[in-house]
Amino acid sequence: MKSELFFRTQTQGTPLEWLPDAAGIENEVITIYPDQTRETWDGFGAALTGASGSVYARMTQAQRQQMMETYFSPRQMGYNRVRIHLDSCDFCPEMYEADSDAQDCLLEKFDFSRTEALILPMLRDAETAAGQKLRLMLSPWSPPAYMKSNGQRCQGGSLKPEYYDRWAEYLCRYIAEFQKRGFFVERISLQNEPKAVQTWDSCVYTAQQEKLFLQVMHRALLRHGMQDVQVFVWDHNKERAFERAAGILDQVTRPMVAGVACHWYSGDHFENLDLVRQAYPELKLIISESCIEYNKFDKSADTANAVRLTHEILEDLNHGVSAFYDWNLLLDQDGGPNHVGNFCHAPFLFDTRTGTLHPQLLLDYFSLCARAIRPGSVRLVCSRYTDACDAAACRRPDGRLAVVLLNRTDRPLPVHLRLNGQVAELVLPAYEPAVCLM
């Protein structure tokens, strides 16, 4: 069997030697089952935020092209999706709303100019690098302050029932503004992190409130001929994903929902993904946001942080996820700008003091995964001998089989890769990912 093994720093793979499994090896085995197929992979993506846009505007044309080609070129990482916030989020230079006038029932004062200035230059350049239309996911962080129970964008609060219809129209207006400019809005979530009361833009929904608004939003999408825009619920951490889905979905609402969006910030909780998959097999599961928060993780622990997020990607894939969106694709040297100081890491950091663009170690780990697991790949079942090593396998559209491995320990890890009655022996370096292409 012809195959190549790629480590993180390699551009050329090294051959793997496969031998018949005559002795029936039992120890240190990772087995791939090529006939056990599961979900189809939609692709990788990242968020285009106001923070990213404000940093992007300070970069040279050559730096912009380098970054966009790395992420979106099919010859490199091949990202095919982006997530975009509607109105401001914490990763914006300031809070803002497209229309703050409570008397403007028809949204005649709706102002798309901030999105036009901060987001669209990145989006256009990303599509140029991709050589195709990207698939947009739109997410609101908060309705305008006048629509909320607490009268402000931040500190949670909830959407007042009398504004459900207008807020749905407001979201449809955003979709229409992107569509008018030739962009493809594939999906929308109803609310980013509906359980979080934050010092930045946030809004709380109970399951019942989200269920009610879902039905209002569904009618609005139909009214505007936007029935092909997929609606995702929850858009928050995995630990309550099944409970939220069960609280929203019934015989009436189930056809209105395309999937459940999750974040990674509360830990693995892969079993919650399993529960959603088993109860609602027709729904897509996606990870719509993940990043290293500096208030939670040591910002200098580059290797440990890269391993954490790569573990997240591979085990999400193994538990039914069909798309993975990183958070900011670009930030400054401090992990911002952020209007409340909630700084985070990103695969590219730009030093605004020196004008230099710095690819981060995390980018190498993400790149290995994205180059191996291409859109349209079909997940294959695999079993592993230890949770010290993550392993995810897929059959790619080009017909090749890809296995992505990650050693999560501080010591070399032996592996006997087993497939179709043959075995290949390899050693994974400490804290390193690897890809085997067959």
C-alpha positions as CSV (number, residue, x, y, z in Angstrom):
1,M,0.0,0.0,0.0
2,K,1.5,3.3,-1.0
3,S,1.2,6.0,1.7
4,E,3.0,9.1,3.0
5,L,3.5,10.4,6.5
6,F,3.6,14.1,7.1
7,F,4.7,15.8,10.3
8,R,3.9,19.5,11.0
9,T,7.1,21.0,9.6
10,Q,7.2,18.8,6.5
11,T,6.3,19.8,2.9
12,Q,7.3,16.4,1.5
13,G,5.9,13.2,3.1
14,T,8.0,10.2,4.0
15,P,6.9,6.7,2.8
16,L,5.3,4.4,5.3
17,E,6.1,0.7,5.1
18,W,3.0,-1.6,5.3
19,L,3.4,-5.2,6.2
20,P,0.8,-8.0,6.5
21,D,-0.7,-8.3,10.0
22,A,0.3,-12.0,10.1
23,A,0.9,-12.1,13.9
24,G,-2.4,-10.3,14.7
25,I,-0.8,-7.4,16.6
26,E,-2.8,-6.3,19.6
27,N,-0.8,-3.6,21.4
28,E,-0.4,0.1,20.5
29,V,-2.9,-0.2,17.6
30,I,-5.0,2.4,15.9
31,T,-7.4,0.6,13.5
32,I,-9.1,2.3,10.5
33,Y,-12.4,0.9,9.2
34,P,-12.8,2.1,5.6
35,D,-16.2,0.6,5.1
36,Q,-17.7,2.3,8.2
37,T,-18.6,5.7,6.8
38,R,-20.3,8.5,8.7
39,E,-20.8,12.3,8.2
40,T,-19.6,14.3,5.2
41,W,-17.3,17.2,6.1
42,D,-18.5,20.6,5.0
43,G,-15.2,22.4,5.7
44,F,-13.2,24.7,7.9
45,G,-13.7,28.4,8.4
46,A,-12.9,31.4,10.5
47,A,-14.6,34.6,11.8
48,L,-14.2,37.9,10.1
49,T,-14.7,40.4,12.9
50,G,-14.4,44.1,13.4
51,A,-11.2,43.6,15.3
52,S,-9.7,41.6,12.5
53,G,-10.9,44.2,10.0
54,S,-9.3,47.1,11.9
55,V,-6.0,45.3,12.0
56,Y,-6.2,44.1,8.4
57,A,-6.6,47.8,7.3
58,R,-3.1,48.5,8.7
59,M,-1.3,45.7,6.8
60,T,0.4,46.0,3.4
61,Q,-1.1,44.4,0.3
62,A,1.6,41.7,0.4
63,Q,0.8,40.8,4.0
64,R,-2.9,40.7,3.2
65,Q,-2.3,38.4,0.3
66,Q,0.0,36.1,2.3
67,M,-2.6,35.7,5.1
68,M,-5.6,35.2,2.8
69,E,-3.7,32.7,0.5
70,T,-2.7,30.7,3.6
71,Y,-6.3,30.4,4.8
72,F,-8.4,30.2,1.7
73,S,-6.3,29.1,-1.3
74,P,-7.3,25.5,-2.3
75,R,-3.5,24.9,-2.7
76,Q,-3.1,25.6,1.1
77,M,-5.6,25.4,3.9
78,G,-8.6,25.7,1.7
79,Y,-11.0,27.3,4.1
80,N,-14.5,27.6,2.5
81,R,-16.5,29.2,5.2
82,V,-16.6,32.4,7.3
83,R,-18.6,33.5,10.3
84,I,-19.6,37.2,10.6
85,H,-21.2,39.0,13.6
86,L,-24.3,41.2,13.0
87,D,-23.9,44.6,14.7
88,S,-21.0,44.7,17.1
89,C,-19.5,41.9,19.2
90,D,-16.7,42.1,21.8
91,F,-14.1,41.8,19.1
92,C,-14.9,45.3,17.6
93,P,-13.2,48.6,18.3
94,E,-16.5,49.9,19.7
95,M,-20.2,48.9,20.2
96,Y,-22.6,49.8,17.4
97,E,-26.0,49.1,15.9
98,A,-27.1,49.4,12.3
99,D,-30.3,51.1,13.5
100,S,-30.8,52.4,17.0
101,D,-34.1,54.3,16.4
102,A,-37.0,52.7,18.2
103,Q,-39.4,54.7,16.0
104,D,-37.9,53.4,12.8
105,C,-40.4,50.5,12.3
106,L,-39.5,50.1,8.7
107,L,-35.7,50.2,9.3
108,E,-35.3,53.1,6.9
109,K,-32.3,54.3,8.8
110,F,-30.5,50.9,8.7
111,D,-26.8,51.5,8.2
112,F,-24.6,48.8,6.8
113,S,-21.5,51.1,6.6
114,R,-19.5,49.6,9.5
115,T,-19.8,46.1,8.0
116,E,-18.9,47.6,4.6
117,A,-15.8,49.3,6.0
118,L,-14.5,46.6,8.4
119,I,-15.7,43.3,7.1
120,L,-16.2,43.4,3.4
121,P,-12.6,44.2,2.4
122,M,-11.5,41.0,4.1
123,L,-14.4,39.0,2.7
124,R,-13.7,40.1,-0.9
125,D,-10.0,39.3,-0.6
126,A,-10.7,35.9,1.0
127,E,-13.0,35.0,-1.9
128,T,-10.3,36.1,-4.4
129,A,-7.8,33.8,-2.6
130,A,-10.4,31.0,-2.5
131,G,-11.3,31.4,-6.2
132,Q,-14.9,30.8,-5.3
133,K,-17.8,32.2,-3.3
134,L,-17.4,31.5,0.4
135,R,-20.2,30.2,2.5
136,L,-21.3,32.8,5.2
137,M,-22.6,32.1,8.6
138,L,-24.2,35.2,10.3
139,S,-24.6,35.5,14.1
140,P,-26.1,38.3,16.2
141,W,-24.6,39.1,19.6
142,S,-27.4,41.4,20.7
143,P,-30.5,43.2,19.4
144,P,-30.4,47.0,19.5
145,A,-30.6,48.3,23.1
146,Y,-34.2,49.6,22.8
147,M,-35.5,46.1,21.9
148,K,-34.1,44.5,25.2
149,S,-35.4,44.1,28.7
150,N,-32.4,45.8,30.2
151,G,-32.2,48.7,27.7
152,Q,-28.5,48.0,26.8
153,R,-26.4,45.9,24.4
154,C,-24.3,44.4,27.2
155,Q,-25.0,42.6,30.5
156,G,-27.4,40.1,29.0
157,G,-31.0,41.1,29.1
158,S,-33.6,39.5,26.8
159,L,-35.5,40.4,23.7
160,K,-38.8,42.0,24.5
161,P,-41.7,39.9,23.0
162,E,-43.1,43.0,21.3
163,Y,-39.9,43.3,19.2
164,Y,-39.7,39.7,18.0
165,D,-41.1,40.5,14.5
166,R,-38.9,43.7,14.1
167,W,-35.8,41.8,15.2
168,A,-36.5,39.1,12.7
169,E,-36.9,41.8,10.0
170,Y,-33.6,43.4,11.1
171,L,-31.8,40.0,10.7
172,C,-33.3,39.5,7.3
173,R,-32.2,43.0,6.3
174,Y,-28.6,42.0,7.2
175,I,-28.9,38.9,5.0
176,A,-30.3,41.0,2.2
177,E,-27.5,43.5,2.4
178,F,-24.9,40.7,2.0
179,Q,-26.9,39.1,-0.8
180,K,-27.2,42.4,-2.7
181,R,-23.4,42.5,-2.8
182,G,-23.2,39.1,-4.3
183,F,-22.3,37.1,-1.2
184,F,-23.7,33.7,-0.3
185,V,-25.4,33.5,3.1
186,E,-25.5,29.8,3.8
187,R,-26.6,29.8,7.5
188,I,-27.6,32.0,10.4
189,S,-27.7,31.4,14.2
190,L,-30.5,33.0,16.2
191,Q,-28.2,34.2,19.0
192,N,-24.5,33.9,19.9
193,E,-24.2,32.4,23.4
194,P,-27.8,32.7,24.5
195,K,-26.9,31.7,28.1
196,A,-24.1,34.2,28.6
197,V,-24.5,37.5,30.5
198,Q,-21.4,39.4,29.4
199,T,-19.9,42.8,29.9
200,W,-20.0,43.0,26.2
201,D,-22.8,42.5,23.6
202,S,-25.0,39.7,24.8
203,C,-28.6,38.6,25.0
204,V,-30.2,35.7,27.0
205,Y,-32.8,33.3,25.6
206,T,-34.3,30.4,27.5
207,A,-35.1,27.4,25.4
208,Q,-38.7,28.5,25.2
209,Q,-37.8,32.0,24.2
210,E,-35.5,30.7,21.5
211,K,-38.2,28.3,20.3
212,L,-40.7,31.2,20.0
213,F,-38.3,33.4,18.2
214,L,-37.3,30.6,15.8
215,Q,-40.9,30.4,14.6
216,V,-41.0,34.2,14.1
217,M,-37.7,34.1,12.2
218,H,-38.8,31.2,10.1
219,R,-41.9,33.2,8.9
220,A,-39.7,36.2,8.2
221,L,-37.2,34.1,6.1
222,L,-40.1,32.7,4.1
223,R,-41.6,36.2,3.6
224,H,-38.3,37.4,2.1
225,G,-37.7,34.4,-0.1
226,M,-34.8,33.3,2.1
227,Q,-36.1,29.8,2.8
228,D,-32.7,28.3,1.7
229,V,-30.8,30.1,4.6
230,Q,-30.1,27.4,7.2
231,V,-31.1,28.2,10.8
232,F,-28.9,26.9,13.6
233,V,-29.9,27.0,17.3
234,W,-28.0,27.2,20.5
235,D,-24.6,28.6,19.2
236,H,-23.1,28.1,22.7
237,N,-21.0,25.7,24.7
238,K,-21.4,21.9,24.2
239,E,-22.3,21.0,27.8
240,R,-26.0,22.0,27.3
241,A,-26.4,21.4,23.6
242,F,-28.6,18.4,23.9
243,E,-30.8,20.0,26.5
244,R,-31.3,23.1,24.4
245,A,-32.1,21.1,21.3
246,A,-34.6,19.0,23.2
247,G,-36.2,22.2,24.6
248,I,-36.6,23.7,21.1
249,L,-37.4,20.9,18.7
250,D,-40.8,19.3,18.4
251,Q,-43.0,18.2,15.5
252,V,-43.6,21.9,14.5
253,T,-40.2,23.4,14.9
254,R,-38.0,20.4,13.9
255,P,-38.3,21.2,10.1
256,M,-37.3,24.8,10.7
257,V,-33.9,23.9,12.1
258,A,-30.9,22.8,10.0
259,G,-28.5,22.1,12.9
260,V,-27.0,22.8,16.3
261,A,-24.0,25.2,16.6
262,C,-21.6,24.7,19.5
263,H,-18.6,26.4,21.1
264,W,-15.7,24.8,22.9
265,Y,-15.2,27.0,25.9
266,S,-16.6,24.7,28.6
267,G,-14.5,21.6,27.8
268,D,-14.8,18.5,25.7
269,H,-18.4,17.3,26.3
270,F,-18.2,15.1,23.2
271,E,-21.0,13.0,24.7
272,N,-23.4,15.9,24.3
273,L,-22.6,15.8,20.5
274,D,-23.4,12.1,20.6
275,L,-26.7,12.7,22.3
276,V,-27.8,15.3,19.7
277,R,-26.6,13.0,16.8
278,Q,-28.6,10.0,18.2
279,A,-31.8,12.0,18.9
280,Y,-31.8,14.2,15.8
281,P,-29.8,12.4,13.1
282,E,-31.0,14.7,10.4
283,L,-29.4,17.8,12.0
284,K,-25.9,19.1,11.3
285,L,-23.6,19.6,14.2
286,I,-21.0,22.4,13.8
287,I,-18.4,24.1,16.0
288,S,-19.1,27.7,15.3
289,E,-16.5,29.3,17.6
290,S,-13.3,28.3,19.4
291,C,-10.1,30.1,20.5
292,I,-7.6,30.4,23.3
293,E,-8.8,33.0,25.7
294,Y,-5.9,34.8,27.5
295,N,-8.0,35.1,30.7
296,K,-8.2,31.3,30.8
297,F,-5.0,29.9,29.3
298,D,-1.4,31.0,29.5
299,K,-0.8,33.1,26.4
300,S,2.9,32.0,26.3
301,A,2.0,28.2,26.2
302,D,2.0,28.0,22.5
303,T,2.4,24.3,22.2
304,A,-0.1,23.3,24.9
305,N,-2.7,25.7,23.4
306,A,-2.1,24.3,19.9
307,V,-2.6,20.8,21.2
308,R,-5.8,21.7,23.0
309,L,-7.5,23.1,19.9
310,T,-6.2,20.3,17.6
311,H,-7.7,17.8,20.1
312,E,-10.9,19.7,19.9
313,I,-11.0,19.5,16.1
314,L,-10.2,15.8,15.8
315,E,-12.6,14.6,18.5
316,D,-15.4,16.9,17.3
317,L,-15.0,15.2,13.9
318,N,-15.2,11.8,15.6
319,H,-18.4,12.7,17.3
320,G,-20.4,13.9,14.3
321,V,-19.4,17.5,13.7
322,S,-19.4,18.5,10.0
323,A,-17.8,22.0,10.1
324,F,-15.3,23.8,12.3
325,Y,-15.1,27.6,12.5
326,D,-12.1,29.2,14.3
327,W,-12.7,32.6,15.9
328,N,-10.8,35.7,14.8
329,L,-8.6,34.9,11.8
330,L,-6.4,37.9,12.7
331,L,-5.7,40.0,15.8
332,D,-3.0,42.5,16.9
333,Q,-0.1,41.8,19.2
334,D,-2.2,42.0,22.3
335,G,-5.0,39.7,21.1
336,G,-7.3,42.5,20.2
337,P,-8.6,45.2,19.7
338,N,-11.5,44.3,22.0
339,H,-13.8,47.0,23.4
340,V,-13.9,45.3,26.9
341,G,-10.4,43.9,27.0
342,N,-11.4,40.3,26.4
343,F,-8.1,39.4,24.6
344,C,-7.6,36.1,22.7
345,H,-5.2,34.3,20.5
346,A,-5.4,33.9,16.7
347,P,-3.4,32.0,14.1
348,F,-2.1,35.3,12.7
349,L,-1.0,38.2,14.9
350,F,0.0,41.5,13.5
351,D,2.3,43.8,15.5
352,T,0.9,47.3,14.9
353,R,4.0,48.8,16.4
354,T,6.5,47.3,13.9
355,G,4.2,46.5,11.0
356,T,5.1,42.8,11.0
357,L,2.8,39.9,10.5
358,H,3.5,36.9,12.7
359,P,2.1,33.4,11.9
360,Q,1.6,31.5,15.1
361,L,2.4,27.9,16.0
362,L,-1.3,27.2,16.1
363,L,-1.5,27.9,12.4
364,D,0.8,24.9,11.7
365,Y,-1.5,22.6,13.6
366,F,-4.6,23.9,12.0
367,S,-3.0,23.8,8.6
368,L,-2.1,20.1,8.9
369,C,-5.7,19.3,9.8
370,A,-7.2,21.5,7.0
371,R,-4.9,20.2,4.3
372,A,-5.8,16.6,5.2
373,I,-9.5,16.9,5.8
374,R,-10.9,18.6,2.7
375,P,-14.5,19.7,2.1
376,G,-16.5,16.7,0.9
377,S,-14.5,14.2,2.9
378,V,-16.4,11.4,4.5
379,R,-15.6,10.4,8.1
380,L,-14.4,6.9,8.7
381,V,-14.6,5.1,12.0
382,C,-11.3,4.4,13.8
383,S,-10.4,2.9,17.2
384,R,-7.3,3.9,19.3
385,Y,-5.5,2.2,22.1
386,T,-5.2,5.2,24.3
387,D,-6.7,8.6,24.8
388,A,-3.1,10.0,24.9
389,C,-3.4,9.9,21.1
390,D,-6.3,11.4,19.1
391,A,-7.0,9.9,15.7
392,A,-9.5,10.9,13.0
393,A,-9.9,9.4,9.5
394,C,-11.7,10.3,6.4
395,R,-12.1,9.3,2.7
396,R,-11.3,12.5,0.7
397,P,-13.0,13.6,-2.5
398,D,-9.8,12.7,-4.4
399,G,-10.2,9.1,-3.3
400,R,-7.3,9.2,-0.8
401,L,-7.7,8.1,2.8
402,A,-6.4,10.5,5.4
403,V,-5.6,9.8,9.0
404,V,-4.8,12.7,11.3
405,L,-3.0,11.8,14.6
406,L,-2.1,13.9,17.6
407,N,0.2,12.9,20.4
408,R,-1.1,14.8,23.5
409,T,1.8,13.7,25.8
410,D,5.3,14.9,26.6
411,R,6.9,11.7,25.3
412,P,7.2,9.9,22.0
413,L,4.2,7.7,21.3
414,P,4.4,4.4,19.3
415,V,1.6,3.6,16.9
416,H,0.8,0.5,14.8
417,L,-1.6,1.8,12.2
418,R,-3.8,-1.0,11.0
419,L,-5.9,-1.0,7.8
420,N,-7.3,-3.8,5.7
421,G,-5.2,-6.5,7.2
422,Q,-1.9,-4.6,7.0
423,V,0.1,-2.7,9.6
424,A,2.4,0.3,9.5
425,E,4.6,1.2,12.5
426,L,5.4,4.8,13.4
427,V,6.4,7.0,16.3
428,L,4.6,10.3,17.1
429,P,6.9,13.0,18.6
430,A,5.8,14.6,21.9
431,Y,2.9,17.1,21.5
432,E,2.9,16.7,17.7
433,P,0.3,16.1,15.0
434,A,0.9,14.0,11.9
435,V,-1.1,13.0,8.8
436,C,-0.9,9.7,6.9
437,L,-2.2,9.9,3.3
438,M,-3.0,6.7,1.5
